[in-house]
Amino acid sequence: MKFQLQSLSYLFIAGLIGFTSCKKDDEDSKPVKVLPTSYTAKLVGAQSNAAGSFFSPKTGLVYFTGDSVNFVANSVDFSFAQTGSPITSPKFVSLSERKDEGLTRVTSIARLTNFSASTLTKAEFDTVGNVYVQNEVAGTLPTVTIAQSKVYEFTNAEGKSGLIYVSNYDAGSISAVTGLFTNGSVTIDVKFEK
């Protein structure tokens, strides 16, 4: 009887160890959440601002019109501008639309990027994974009027998607020549599909 109880004890302990190790293996095999490529606090200037007006979610860099020879290689996908008269609106503008918007700093690069306003909050934007950006984000128009503390979606010429959070919008000052605001800037955080 003693031998049987001791054997049962060993079997019980072995079963617990096996169960525990299986549970640990299951936890270790959970897929790791892949995060999109991310950039924070990027300053992009409007058409009369000293900062560059063009952004690449591939490199995370802000570019000037004079850099346009490298825009395709660097996947420069969107620009910032202030358009309209007599009231000027801040916008993200596809490179292909800058001329039609009557903007300076126009390039011959006709890359089309489409934008949409997103319903994501800043907290959701901060925690979004690559699968969401890849499958749920889609831009629909080549320009979008923006506002501070809002999230915007975009899809570039290659069909890759991203999100832009406007952390700050500075309208700049009124131009003595045009009477319009054209030297403002935005500070953005960007998440881009890997």
C-alpha positions as CSV (number, residue, x, y, z in Angstrom):
1,M,0.0,0.0,0.0
2,K,2.9,2.3,0.9
3,F,4.5,1.6,-2.5
4,Q,1.2,2.4,-4.3
5,L,0.7,5.7,-2.5
6,Q,4.3,6.7,-3.2
7,S,3.9,5.8,-6.9
8,L,0.6,7.8,-7.1
9,S,2.4,10.7,-5.4
10,Y,5.1,10.6,-8.0
11,L,2.6,10.4,-10.8
12,F,0.6,13.3,-9.4
13,I,3.8,15.5,-9.1
14,A,4.9,14.5,-12.6
15,G,1.5,15.4,-13.9
16,L,1.6,18.9,-12.3
17,I,5.1,19.5,-13.7
18,G,3.9,18.5,-17.2
19,F,0.9,20.7,-16.9
20,T,2.9,23.6,-15.7
21,S,5.5,23.2,-18.4
22,C,2.8,22.9,-21.1
23,K,1.1,26.1,-19.8
24,K,4.5,27.9,-19.9
25,D,5.1,26.7,-23.5
26,D,1.7,28.0,-24.6
27,E,2.4,31.4,-23.1
28,D,5.8,31.6,-24.9
29,S,4.3,30.6,-28.2
30,K,1.9,33.6,-28.3
31,P,2.6,35.8,-31.3
32,V,4.4,39.0,-30.6
33,K,2.5,42.2,-31.6
34,V,4.4,43.7,-34.5
35,L,4.5,47.5,-34.3
36,P,4.5,49.8,-37.3
37,T,7.4,52.0,-38.1
38,S,6.9,55.1,-35.9
39,Y,8.2,58.7,-35.8
40,T,7.4,61.4,-33.2
41,A,7.6,65.2,-33.0
42,K,8.3,65.8,-36.7
43,L,8.0,69.5,-37.7
44,V,6.6,70.1,-41.2
45,G,6.2,73.7,-42.5
46,A,3.7,75.3,-44.8
47,Q,4.7,76.8,-48.2
48,S,6.2,80.0,-46.7
49,N,7.7,78.4,-43.6
50,A,11.5,78.0,-43.2
51,A,11.0,74.3,-42.4
52,G,10.6,71.7,-45.2
53,S,7.0,71.0,-46.4
54,F,7.4,67.3,-47.5
55,F,7.5,64.2,-45.3
56,S,8.6,60.6,-46.0
57,P,7.1,57.9,-43.7
58,K,9.8,55.6,-45.1
59,T,12.8,57.6,-43.8
60,G,11.0,59.8,-41.1
61,L,12.7,62.9,-42.6
62,V,11.3,66.2,-43.6
63,Y,12.4,67.4,-47.1
64,F,12.6,70.7,-49.0
65,T,11.5,71.2,-52.6
66,G,15.2,71.2,-53.7
67,D,15.4,67.6,-52.5
68,S,12.7,66.5,-55.0
69,V,15.2,64.5,-57.2
70,N,15.2,61.9,-54.3
71,F,11.5,62.1,-53.5
72,V,10.6,58.8,-55.3
73,A,13.5,56.9,-53.9
74,N,12.8,58.2,-50.4
75,S,9.0,57.6,-50.7
76,V,8.1,61.2,-49.9
77,D,4.3,60.7,-49.6
78,F,2.8,63.9,-48.4
79,S,3.2,67.6,-47.8
80,F,1.7,70.2,-45.5
81,A,0.2,73.5,-46.7
82,Q,-2.2,76.3,-45.8
83,T,-4.7,77.0,-48.6
84,G,-7.8,79.0,-49.3
85,S,-8.8,82.7,-49.4
86,P,-9.8,84.7,-47.5
87,I,-9.7,82.0,-44.8
88,T,-6.7,79.8,-44.9
89,S,-7.1,76.1,-43.9
90,P,-4.2,73.7,-42.8
91,K,-4.1,70.6,-45.0
92,F,-2.1,67.5,-45.8
93,V,-1.7,67.5,-49.5
94,S,-0.6,64.8,-51.9
95,L,2.4,65.8,-54.0
96,S,0.3,65.3,-57.1
97,E,-2.2,68.0,-55.9
98,R,0.1,70.8,-54.9
99,K,-0.1,72.6,-58.2
100,D,-3.9,72.3,-58.4
101,E,-4.0,73.8,-54.9
102,G,-2.2,76.8,-56.2
103,L,0.8,76.2,-53.9
104,T,4.5,77.2,-54.2
105,R,7.1,74.5,-53.5
106,V,5.6,72.5,-56.3
107,T,7.6,69.5,-57.7
108,S,7.3,67.5,-60.9
109,I,6.9,64.3,-58.8
110,A,3.3,63.3,-59.2
111,R,3.0,60.7,-56.3
112,L,-0.6,60.3,-55.3
113,T,-1.3,59.8,-51.6
114,N,-4.9,59.8,-50.3
115,F,-6.0,60.9,-46.9
116,S,-9.1,60.4,-44.6
117,A,-9.9,61.6,-41.1
118,S,-9.7,58.8,-38.6
119,T,-11.9,58.1,-35.6
120,L,-8.9,56.9,-33.5
121,T,-8.1,58.6,-30.2
122,K,-4.6,59.6,-29.3
123,A,-4.5,56.6,-26.9
124,E,-5.6,54.2,-29.6
125,F,-3.1,55.8,-32.0
126,D,-0.3,55.2,-29.5
127,T,-1.0,51.4,-29.2
128,V,-2.0,50.5,-32.7
129,G,-0.2,47.5,-34.2
130,N,1.1,46.9,-37.7
131,V,-1.8,44.6,-38.7
132,Y,-4.3,47.4,-37.9
133,V,-2.4,49.9,-40.0
134,Q,-2.0,47.4,-42.8
135,N,-5.6,46.2,-43.0
136,E,-7.8,48.9,-41.5
137,V,-6.3,52.2,-42.7
138,A,-7.2,53.7,-46.1
139,G,-7.1,57.2,-47.4
140,T,-9.8,58.4,-49.9
141,L,-9.0,62.0,-51.0
142,P,-5.7,63.7,-52.2
143,T,-6.1,66.5,-49.6
144,V,-7.6,66.7,-46.1
145,T,-8.1,69.7,-43.9
146,I,-6.6,69.0,-40.5
147,A,-7.0,70.1,-36.8
148,Q,-4.8,69.8,-33.8
149,S,-5.1,66.6,-31.6
150,K,-6.7,64.6,-34.4
151,V,-5.6,61.5,-36.3
152,Y,-5.6,61.1,-40.1
153,E,-5.1,58.0,-42.3
154,F,-3.2,57.9,-45.5
155,T,-2.4,55.4,-48.3
156,N,0.6,56.1,-50.5
157,A,1.3,55.4,-54.2
158,E,2.4,51.9,-53.5
159,G,-0.7,51.1,-51.5
160,K,1.1,51.2,-48.1
161,S,-0.9,52.8,-45.2
162,G,-0.1,55.0,-42.3
163,L,-1.5,57.2,-39.6
164,I,-0.7,60.8,-38.7
165,Y,-1.4,62.4,-35.3
166,V,-1.3,66.2,-35.3
167,S,0.1,67.1,-31.9
168,N,0.5,70.8,-32.6
169,Y,-0.7,73.2,-35.3
170,D,0.8,76.7,-35.4
171,A,-1.1,79.0,-37.9
172,G,1.9,81.3,-38.2
173,S,1.3,84.9,-39.0
174,I,-0.5,86.9,-41.7
175,S,1.6,87.7,-44.7
176,A,1.9,91.4,-45.4
177,V,2.0,90.6,-49.1
178,T,-1.0,88.2,-49.5
179,G,-2.9,88.9,-46.3
180,L,-3.0,85.1,-45.7
181,F,-1.6,82.6,-43.3
182,T,1.0,80.6,-45.3
183,N,4.0,80.2,-42.9
184,G,2.4,77.9,-40.3
185,S,3.6,74.5,-39.3
186,V,2.5,71.2,-37.8
187,T,4.2,68.8,-35.4
188,I,3.2,65.3,-36.2
189,D,3.6,61.7,-35.0
190,V,3.5,59.1,-37.8
191,K,2.9,55.3,-37.8
192,F,3.7,53.6,-41.1
193,E,3.0,50.0,-42.3
194,K,6.1,47.8,-42.2
